Amino acid sequence: MTEQAKKISDSRVTLNVVMGPQDTNGLGNVHGGVIMKLVDEAAGFVALRHSRRPSVTVAIDSMTFMQPIHVGMLVTFNAELTYVGRTSMEVRVEVITENPLEGTSRLSNTAYLVFVALGDDGRPTEVPSLVYETDEQRRRADAAVERQEFRKKQRQQEAEHGG
């Protein structure tokens, strides 16, 4: 039996990280893999907070890189649920970069990840439902349902064509 419905704010996560030289690629920008790892960590904590169960990443629906990120920038990962199914949860992560010397901030990345909560037996288990409090949250939930339907169609096509 699942817990009572929860608000999006109950599981929201903000992670702040200063990028260092160890995070760069050959071009001197922060390596995309570093950002992807931190996106997954922030989103994973959202899933854990909501489900109170170990949760695994099953899909990174999209990950856009809009701007390069440089050493010394403060990077903020804002992660929150957009939608929950019976055992799955979609998390949206916005990546904001701040140049502390200039006092400027900008959106650098957006990502959507899907997690499944695991029961004690290691199999998918039910998660609490989600309470939408604003029109924006409902709009994001509607968009999440569309992404979920697209993922289902993709899986069906892959199964039909040998994956």
N, C-alpha and C positions, 0 to 999 in steps of 0.2 A: 504494500500500500504506500502511495506517495504522500509526501508532506503537503501541507496547505500551499496554495498559490503564493508566489513571491513577486515583489516589485522588481523592476529592472535595477533600480538604485540599490537593492539589497546585495547585489553581486558585482557592481561596477568596480573596475580596477584602474588605477592610474599608476604607471611605472615611469620614473624619471631616471635617465642614464646620461652621463657625460661621455661622449665618444673620444677615445684615445687613439694613439698611433697604432696600437695592436689591432685595431678594428678596421684598418684601411686595406684597400686592394692596390694593385699595381699603378693605378691612376691617382692615388692619393685621396680617393673618396672612401667613405665608409662602405665596406663590402656589403652587398645586398643580403648575403647569407647571415650576417650579424643582425641586420634589421629583421629578417624573417624569423630568426631564433627568438628574438625578444618579443616580436608580435605573437608567436606561438606561446611563449611563456605567459604573457599578459592575458591572452585569451584563455589559456588553460586554467589560470587562477579564477577567472570568471566562471567557467564551467564547474570547477571544484566548489566554489562558494555557493553556486546555485543548487547543485545536486547533492553536495556533501558526500560525494562518492568519487573514487578515482575515475578520471575521464581521459579518453584518448582522442587525439586528433584523427579524424577520418577523411577530412577534405579541407583543402585550402581553395575556396571557391574562386577567389580572385585576389590578386595582390598587385597594386599599381605603384610604380615608382615615378613620382612626378618631378622631383628635384634631387640633385645629389646632396648628400649629407657630409659635412667636413669635420675633421678633428676639432675638438674644443666646443662643439655645439652641444647644447642641452637638448636631449630628445625625450619627448613625452609620448607615452603610449596610452591612449584612452581607450579602454575596452569595455564593451557592454553587450548584453544579450539583445538580439533582435527578434528571436523566435525560438520556441521550444516545441518539439514533437513529443512522442511518447517516451523515447529514450535518448533523443538527440537534442542538441542545442546549437544554434547559430550565434556566433559572436562577431561583432563588428569592431575593428580596431582602427582608430585614426592615429597617425604618427605626425606629431607636430615638432618641428625643429625651431630652436631659438638660438639666435646668434647673440650671446650675452654682451659682446663688445658693441654691437650696433643697437641692441634692444629691439630687434625685430623677430617676429615669429611667422611661420608659414606651414601650411599643410604639405607634408612630403609624401605620405603614403596613406592608402586605405586598403584594408584587407577584410575578407569575410572567411571565417573558419567554421567548420562543423566538428563538434565533439559528440562522443557517445559516452554515457555514464556506464560504469561497470559494477555489477553486483559482486558479492563475496565469491561467487562461483566463476568470476571472470567473464560473464556473459552480459550483454546489454540489460540494463535495468531502468525502470521508469524514473522520470524526473518530475519535480513539481511543475505545475503549470505556471504561466506568466501573466501578471497583471499589467495591462497597458494603461498608463495614466494620461498620456498626451496624444494629440493628433499625429505628431511626428513619430512617436513610438508605434502607433497603429499603421502609419504609412510604411515605416521600415519593416514591420511584420508582414504586411501585404507583399512587399518586394521580396522578403525572405521566402515566402511561400512560392513565389514565381521562380526563384533560384532553386528551391527544393524540387519543384516539378521538372525544371531543366536538367538537374542532376540525375533524377530518376530516368528521364528519357535517354540521357547519355549512357547510363549504365545498361539500359535495355539494348541500345544499339551496339554497345561494345560486346554484350553477351551474344547477340545475334551474329556478329561478325568475328567472333573469336577473340575479342578483347584487345 
